[in-house]
Amino acid sequence: MIVIGVDVHKQSVTAVAVDEAGRVLGEKTVAVGSDELIGWAFALGAERLWALEDCRGLTRWLERQLLAVGEEQVRVPPKLTVPERRAGRERGKSDPIDALAIARAALREPGLARPRPGEQVFRDLKLLVDHRDDLVDERRRAQQRLRWHLHQLDPTFVVPAKALDRPAHLERVSRWLSRQEQELQVRLARELVARCRSFNRIIVELDRELEQRTAEARAGATRATGLWRSHRGEAAGRDRPDRSFQERRATRTARRRRATRSELRPRTTTPARPRWQPPAQRRALPDRDHTIALPPQRPCLPNANKQKAKAAVKRSAA
C-alpha cells in the first residue's frame, strides 16, 4: 500500500508518496484547486491511502475531490508529525519535509479519523457558533464606543451595566439622544444605537436557529445509536435543548434544593493534629527514632553580635 502525505497551504499543495516501510517514492507540488495531484497519484499504481493534515479550513476542497473519486483518506493531527520531523535526516522545515512526516505518521498510527458522511451537520453548527461569537464581540465593541460617546456628551446620564443588550434601555438612550443638539457626536451615537439593535436582533435569531439545529442533531444521533430511553424522566428532560434556559435552570435549582440540611451542613470536626513542640523537647521524646540526645545547637548570631561576643571574650581573658 502507498501512503500519500499532503501538506496544504493557501496557494500550493505538496504531496509525498511513501511505501509501507516509509521510503519515499515520489513528490509533487501543485497549485490549490488543481486536478494534477489525483492524476499523479493514479500513475503511481497500487492501493493508495491519502494522509491529510487535520487543517479542515484548508483541506476541505481536497477532501471533496478525493471523496468524489472514491479515494481512502485519513486526517493526521499536526502534533503527530513532530516526532517524525525530529527523526528525519533532513534538517529544517519545508513543505516536502512536512508532507513526508504526515505520511510516516499515518503509517505509525493506524486508527486515525476519517471523513464521515454525517459530519456536515456538526460543521454547520460550528460555523453558526463561530459567527455568533464574532457578532457578540462586534456588539460589545459598539456598546463600549456608545458608552464613551454618552459619557462625553453628559456624564450624568447613566446607563446600567450590561443594559445595552435590552431594547428598553436602547430606546431610552435613543430618546435622550433625539432631544440633544444634533451635532456630529450625537449622530455617531445614534448610529451606534442602531447597530446595537441590529446586533441584538441577529444574535437572538441565531440563538433560536442554534437551539433548533441542536435539537435536530441530537434527535438524529439518539435515533442512530438507539440510546434513547423514555424512563430517564427528569434526568433526560433537564438538558433537553428544546426547553428554554429558564426552565432548565429552574429544574437544576429544584434538584439542588432537594438535599437535606444535614447533607449541606459543613463538617465541624477536624482531623487531629499533633501538638507542636520545640526542637529541644522533640529530641528528648523516647518514642522517636532518634532517641540519642543531641547536643544543643549554638545560636546563630548576626555578624555584629559575633564581633561583640569575641571582644567580650578577649577583655575577660585580659
C-alpha positions as CSV (number, residue, x, y, z in Angstrom):
1,M,0.0,0.0,0.0
2,I,1.2,3.5,-0.8
3,V,0.6,6.3,1.7
4,I,0.5,9.9,0.3
5,G,1.2,12.6,2.8
6,V,-0.2,16.0,1.8
7,D,0.8,19.4,3.2
8,V,-1.8,22.0,2.2
9,H,-1.4,25.8,2.1
10,K,-3.4,28.6,0.7
11,Q,-1.6,28.8,-2.6
12,S,0.1,25.4,-3.0
13,V,-0.2,21.7,-2.2
14,T,2.8,19.4,-1.7
15,A,2.4,15.6,-1.7
16,V,5.0,12.9,-0.9
17,A,4.3,9.2,-1.5
18,V,5.9,6.5,0.6
19,D,5.7,2.7,0.7
20,E,4.9,0.6,3.7
21,A,8.5,0.9,5.0
22,G,8.4,4.7,4.8
23,R,10.7,5.0,1.8
24,V,10.0,8.0,-0.5
25,L,8.5,7.0,-3.9
26,G,7.7,10.4,-5.3
27,E,7.0,14.1,-4.7
28,K,4.6,16.5,-6.3
29,T,3.7,20.2,-5.8
30,V,0.7,21.7,-7.5
31,A,-1.5,24.8,-7.1
32,V,-4.5,24.8,-4.9
33,G,-7.7,23.5,-6.7
34,S,-5.8,21.6,-9.4
35,D,-6.6,18.1,-10.5
36,E,-3.0,17.2,-11.3
37,L,-2.4,15.7,-7.9
38,I,-5.0,13.0,-8.4
39,G,-3.7,12.2,-11.8
40,W,-0.1,11.9,-10.4
41,A,-1.4,9.6,-7.7
42,F,-3.2,7.3,-10.2
43,A,0.1,7.0,-12.1
44,L,1.8,5.5,-9.0
45,G,-0.5,2.5,-9.2
46,A,-1.2,0.1,-6.3
47,E,-3.5,0.8,-3.4
48,R,-3.4,4.3,-2.0
49,L,-4.2,6.0,1.3
50,W,-4.2,9.8,1.4
51,A,-3.0,11.3,4.7
52,L,-4.1,14.9,5.1
53,E,-3.0,17.2,7.8
54,D,-6.0,18.0,10.0
55,C,-6.5,21.6,8.9
56,R,-10.0,21.4,7.6
57,G,-10.2,25.1,6.7
58,L,-7.5,24.4,4.0
59,T,-8.2,20.8,3.1
60,R,-11.9,20.8,2.6
61,W,-11.7,21.2,-1.2
62,L,-9.2,18.3,-1.5
63,E,-11.4,16.1,0.7
64,R,-14.3,16.7,-1.6
65,Q,-12.2,15.8,-4.7
66,L,-10.9,12.6,-3.1
67,L,-14.4,11.5,-2.0
68,A,-15.7,12.1,-5.5
69,V,-13.2,9.6,-7.0
70,G,-13.6,7.1,-4.1
71,E,-10.1,7.5,-2.6
72,E,-9.4,6.5,1.0
73,Q,-8.1,9.3,3.3
74,V,-7.3,9.9,6.9
75,R,-6.8,13.1,9.0
76,V,-3.4,13.4,10.7
77,P,-3.3,15.8,13.8
78,P,-0.4,18.2,13.5
79,K,1.1,17.1,16.9
80,L,1.7,13.6,15.5
81,T,4.1,14.9,12.9
82,V,6.5,16.4,15.4
83,P,8.4,13.1,16.2
84,E,8.7,12.3,12.5
85,R,10.3,15.6,11.7
86,R,12.7,15.2,14.6
87,A,13.7,11.7,13.5
88,G,14.1,12.8,9.8
89,R,17.5,13.0,8.2
90,E,16.9,16.4,6.7
91,R,17.1,19.4,9.0
92,G,14.8,22.4,8.8
93,K,11.1,22.7,8.0
94,S,9.7,22.8,4.4
95,D,6.7,21.6,2.6
96,P,8.2,18.2,1.4
97,I,9.6,17.5,4.9
98,D,6.1,18.2,6.4
99,A,4.4,16.0,3.8
100,L,6.8,13.2,4.5
101,A,6.3,13.5,8.2
102,I,2.5,13.4,7.7
103,A,2.8,10.2,5.6
104,R,5.0,8.4,8.1
105,A,2.8,9.5,11.0
106,A,-0.2,7.9,9.1
107,L,1.8,4.7,8.8
108,R,2.6,4.7,12.5
109,E,-0.9,5.4,13.7
110,P,-3.4,3.1,12.0
111,G,-6.5,4.3,13.9
112,L,-6.7,7.9,12.6
113,A,-10.0,9.7,12.0
114,R,-11.6,9.6,8.5
115,P,-14.2,11.9,6.9
116,R,-17.7,10.8,7.8
117,P,-20.9,11.4,5.8
118,G,-22.9,12.9,8.7
119,E,-20.3,15.4,9.9
120,Q,-21.7,18.3,7.8
121,V,-24.4,18.8,10.4
122,F,-21.8,19.4,13.1
123,R,-19.7,21.6,10.8
124,D,-22.8,23.8,10.2
125,L,-23.3,24.1,14.0
126,K,-19.7,25.1,14.5
127,L,-20.0,27.8,11.8
128,L,-23.1,29.2,13.4
129,V,-21.4,29.3,16.8
130,D,-18.3,31.0,15.5
131,H,-20.4,33.5,13.6
132,R,-22.5,34.3,16.7
133,D,-19.3,34.7,18.8
134,D,-18.0,37.2,16.2
135,L,-21.2,39.2,16.3
136,V,-21.2,39.2,20.1
137,D,-17.6,40.7,20.0
138,E,-18.7,43.3,17.5
139,R,-21.7,44.2,19.6
140,R,-19.5,44.6,22.7
141,R,-17.2,46.9,20.9
142,A,-20.1,49.0,19.6
143,Q,-21.5,49.2,23.1
144,Q,-18.2,50.4,24.5
145,R,-17.9,53.1,21.9
146,L,-21.5,54.2,22.6
147,R,-20.9,54.4,26.3
148,W,-17.9,56.7,25.7
149,H,-19.9,59.0,23.5
150,L,-22.7,59.2,26.1
151,H,-20.2,59.9,28.8
152,Q,-18.6,62.7,26.8
153,L,-22.0,64.2,25.9
154,D,-23.3,64.1,29.5
155,P,-21.5,62.4,32.4
156,T,-24.7,62.5,34.5
157,F,-26.6,60.3,32.0
158,V,-26.1,56.8,33.4
159,V,-26.8,53.6,31.6
160,P,-26.7,50.5,33.9
161,A,-24.1,47.8,33.3
162,K,-25.0,45.2,30.7
163,A,-28.2,47.1,29.9
164,L,-27.4,47.9,26.2
165,D,-28.5,44.3,25.3
166,R,-32.1,45.2,26.2
167,P,-34.4,47.0,23.8
168,A,-35.9,49.1,26.6
169,H,-32.6,50.7,27.5
170,L,-31.7,51.3,23.9
171,E,-35.0,53.0,23.3
172,R,-34.3,55.2,26.4
173,V,-30.9,56.1,25.0
174,S,-32.4,56.8,21.6
175,R,-35.0,59.2,23.0
176,W,-32.4,61.0,25.1
177,L,-30.1,61.5,22.0
178,S,-33.1,62.8,19.9
179,R,-33.6,65.6,22.5
180,Q,-29.9,66.7,22.3
181,E,-28.4,69.2,19.9
182,Q,-27.8,67.2,16.7
183,E,-24.0,67.6,16.4
184,L,-21.6,65.1,15.0
185,Q,-21.0,63.1,18.2
186,V,-24.8,62.8,18.7
187,R,-25.2,61.5,15.2
188,L,-22.4,58.9,15.7
189,A,-24.0,57.8,18.9
190,R,-27.4,57.3,17.2
191,E,-25.7,55.2,14.5
192,L,-24.2,53.0,17.2
193,V,-27.6,52.6,18.8
194,A,-29.0,51.4,15.5
195,R,-26.0,48.9,15.2
196,C,-26.6,47.6,18.7
197,R,-30.3,47.0,17.9
198,S,-29.3,45.2,14.7
199,F,-26.8,43.0,16.5
200,N,-29.3,42.1,19.2
201,R,-31.9,41.1,16.6
202,I,-29.4,38.9,14.7
203,I,-28.0,37.3,17.8
204,V,-31.5,36.3,19.0
205,E,-32.3,34.8,15.7
206,L,-29.0,32.8,15.7
207,D,-29.8,31.6,19.2
208,R,-33.2,30.2,18.0
209,E,-31.6,28.6,15.0
210,L,-28.9,27.0,17.1
211,E,-31.4,25.6,19.5
212,Q,-33.4,24.1,16.6
213,R,-30.4,22.7,14.8
214,T,-29.0,21.2,18.1
215,A,-32.4,19.6,18.9
216,E,-32.5,18.0,15.4
217,A,-28.9,16.8,15.5
218,R,-29.4,15.4,19.0
219,A,-32.6,13.6,17.9
220,G,-30.8,12.2,14.9
221,A,-27.8,11.0,17.0
222,T,-30.1,9.3,19.5
223,R,-32.1,7.6,16.8
224,A,-28.9,6.3,15.1
225,T,-27.3,4.9,18.3
226,G,-30.5,3.7,19.9
227,L,-29.6,5.1,23.3
228,W,-32.8,6.9,23.9
229,R,-34.7,5.7,27.0
230,S,-38.1,7.3,27.9
231,H,-37.9,6.2,31.5
232,R,-35.0,8.6,32.2
233,G,-37.6,11.2,33.1
234,E,-36.3,14.3,34.7
235,A,-32.6,13.5,34.1
236,A,-33.2,13.3,30.3
237,G,-35.5,16.3,30.3
238,R,-33.3,18.5,32.3
239,D,-30.8,19.1,29.5
240,R,-33.2,19.0,26.5
241,P,-32.2,21.7,24.1
242,D,-35.8,22.3,23.1
243,R,-36.6,23.7,26.5
244,S,-35.9,27.3,27.4
245,F,-32.9,28.3,29.5
246,Q,-35.2,29.4,32.4
247,E,-36.9,26.0,32.6
248,R,-33.6,24.2,32.6
249,R,-32.2,26.5,35.3
250,A,-35.3,26.1,37.4
251,T,-35.1,22.3,37.1
252,R,-31.4,22.3,38.2
253,T,-32.2,24.7,41.1
254,A,-35.1,22.4,42.3
255,R,-32.7,19.4,42.2
256,R,-30.2,21.2,44.4
257,R,-32.9,22.2,46.9
258,R,-33.8,18.5,47.5
259,A,-30.7,18.0,49.5
260,T,-31.5,17.9,53.3
261,R,-29.9,20.4,55.6
262,S,-27.9,17.8,57.3
263,E,-26.2,16.9,54.0
264,L,-25.4,20.5,53.3
265,R,-24.1,21.2,56.8
266,P,-20.3,21.5,56.8
267,R,-18.2,19.2,58.9
268,T,-17.5,20.6,62.4
269,T,-14.9,18.1,63.4
270,T,-11.4,18.5,62.2
271,P,-8.8,15.7,62.0
272,A,-6.5,15.5,65.0
273,R,-3.1,17.2,64.5
274,P,0.0,16.6,66.5
275,R,0.8,19.2,69.2
276,W,3.7,21.4,68.2
277,Q,6.7,21.1,70.5
278,P,10.1,22.9,70.5
279,P,13.0,21.1,68.9
280,A,14.7,20.6,72.3
281,Q,11.7,18.7,73.6
282,R,11.4,16.7,70.4
283,R,14.9,15.4,70.8
284,A,14.1,14.0,74.3
285,L,11.0,12.1,73.2
286,P,11.5,8.3,73.8
287,D,9.1,7.3,71.0
288,R,11.1,9.0,68.3
289,D,13.5,7.2,66.0
290,H,16.4,9.5,67.1
291,T,16.4,8.7,70.8
292,I,20.1,9.7,71.2
293,A,20.4,13.1,72.9
294,L,21.9,15.6,70.6
295,P,24.0,18.5,71.8
296,P,22.3,21.9,71.9
297,Q,23.0,23.9,68.9
298,R,24.8,27.2,69.2
299,P,22.7,30.2,68.4
300,C,23.2,31.8,65.1
301,L,24.1,35.4,65.7
302,P,24.5,38.2,63.2
303,N,27.9,39.4,62.3
304,A,27.8,42.4,64.7
305,N,26.8,40.2,67.6
306,K,29.6,37.8,66.9
307,Q,32.1,40.6,66.9
308,K,30.8,41.9,70.2
309,A,31.0,38.4,71.7
310,K,34.6,38.0,70.6
311,A,35.6,41.3,72.0
312,A,34.0,40.5,75.4
313,V,35.9,37.2,75.5
314,K,39.2,39.0,74.8
315,R,38.5,41.5,77.5
316,S,37.7,38.8,80.1
317,A,40.8,36.9,79.2
318,A,43.0,40.0,79.6
